[in-house]
Every structure is written in structure tokens, then in C-alpha cells.
Amino acid sequence: MTAPITQTSEQRERAVQFLAHQISPEILSDVRMLMQNKQTPWHLAAHFGLGLRVRNSLRDAGLTFDDVWLDDHWFELVEEAAR
């Protein structure tokens, strides 16, 4: 059995700071509002829209993550950036 893929707290923090400056304040505000609805995970509908842009932006900026990890956790980075 393989160990779960994790990222360092430094990698996560760099990505969160990048996204906090890269994503428009309006979208971050929308994310904060959507996060309040605990019954409907906001990120499922955004996976191929905002999620794809976020994942590509992080890669383009040289912020490297395991692709599988990033595909599963991109929205957590956005949520942290929105807080």
C-alpha cells in the first residue's frame, strides 16, 4: 500500500498567498459565500472552470504539486485564500 501524497505547509502557504493575489476579490467573495452552504460542496461544479484555471495558474507560476494531489485539493487552497 502506498503512502498518501501530501504537500509541505510551505508549499501550501506559497500557493495560498499566490491565489489570494491572483484571484479577483469578487470571486474570493463568492467562494466565501458558497463555503457557508455546508450541504452543497461548491467546488464540485467549479472543478473544470475555476478549478482548471487555478491548477494551471499554479503550474504556470512554478508552484509544483503532485498532479493527483492538486486535482483533489485545489479547492482547499482557494478556500484558504478566500479566508
ABEGO torsion letter per residue (X at the ends): XBBBBBBBAAAAAAAAAAAAAABBAAAAAAAAAAAABAABBAAAAAAABAAAAAAAAAAAAGBBBBAAAAAAAAAAAAAAAAX
